[in-house]
Amino acid sequence: MTDAQAIFDSLSDATRRRILSLLLSQGELCVCELVAALELPQPKISRHLAVMRDAGITAMRREGTWIFYRLHPELPLWAYRILEIAGRDAAETESGRDATRLTVMADRPIRCCG
């Protein structure tokens, strides 16, 4: 069962909304891609991702030493719709620049960090 309060609390932070916007547009991203796109230190990104994971917004998978995040596949429809709206709002602000930085990430191989 998804905790609505945890989702809303998670969305109260601008950095988490920026992460959400990227995950909505890109599908799945490695932590290193999020670090490059948001231009924030890895520990800060990981802390925000942990909050989102604890709220049930994201799911992660490990591939070797890399950790990839995506929207949780079992999000209820109501939660997904709210996340889409929050992500669209973030995309119109800072997240547009985040997506551009991700696109031009110099050392971004075909499947990241490989």
N, C-alpha and C positions, 0 to 999 in steps of 0.2 A: 504494500500500500504506500502510495506517495504522500509525503507530508507537505501539504500546501504551504504551510508557514515557512518551512525550510526553503522551499523554492522561492518564495517571495523575499525572504531574508537574503538569499544568495543573489538575487537580482538587484538588491539595493546598492551594490558596488559597481562603479563604472568599469573597472578592470575586468570584472567577471562578465559584464555585458559585452565588452570588446571580445573576450574569449568566445563567448556564446555566438557572436556574430560571425567570427571566423569558422567556428565549427559548423554552423548552419550553412555557410557558403562552400566550405571545403570538404565537409564530411568527416574525415579523420585526420588529425594532425599529431605529429610528434611534439614533445615538449620543446625540443630545440627549435622547431618551426615557430612555435608560439613566442619563445624568447626573442627570436629575430624579428618577428612581425610587430610585437608590442614594445620592443626595445626596453625590456625590463629584466632584472636579474632572475636567473633560473629559480632560486629559492622562493622568490615572491610569486612567480608563475605557479610553481608547484603547490604553494600554500593556497592560492585561489582555486586551483584545480581540485585540491582535497576538499575544500568547502563545497564545490559543485558536485563532487562525487558523493560526499556525505548527504547532500540534499537529494540525491537520486537523479540529478540532471545529466551527469556524464557517466560513461563507463570507460574503463581502460583495459588495454591489453599490452602485454610485454612481448617484445620481440628482441631476443638477445639482451643487450643492455639498454635498449630504447623502450620508452613507454609512449604509447599512442592513446589519444583520447578522442571520443566521439560522443554524440548525444546518446543517452541511454536508450537502447532499443525497446524497452518496455515502459517508456513514458506514457502515461494516459493521454488521450487526445486533447483534453482540456489543457494539460500542462504544456504539451507541444505547441498548441496555438498561442499560448501566452509567451512562450519562449520565442516563437517566430516574430511576434509583435515587438518584443523587447530587443531582439536581434536586429530587426529592421531599423528601429530607432537608433541603435548604436551604430549601425552601418552608415547612417546619414551624418555622423559626426566623426570622431576619431577613427573608427573602424575602417573607413574608406582608405585612410593612409596606412592602416595596418595591413590591409589586403594588398596594397601596392608594394609595401616592403616585403611581404611574403612572396609575391610574384617575382621580385628582382633579387631574392635571397641568393647571393653569389655562390655559395657552396651547397646549394640544395640539389641533391641528386634526384633522380626520378622517383625514388621512394625514400626520400629523406635519410639522412644520418647514416647511411649504409656503409 
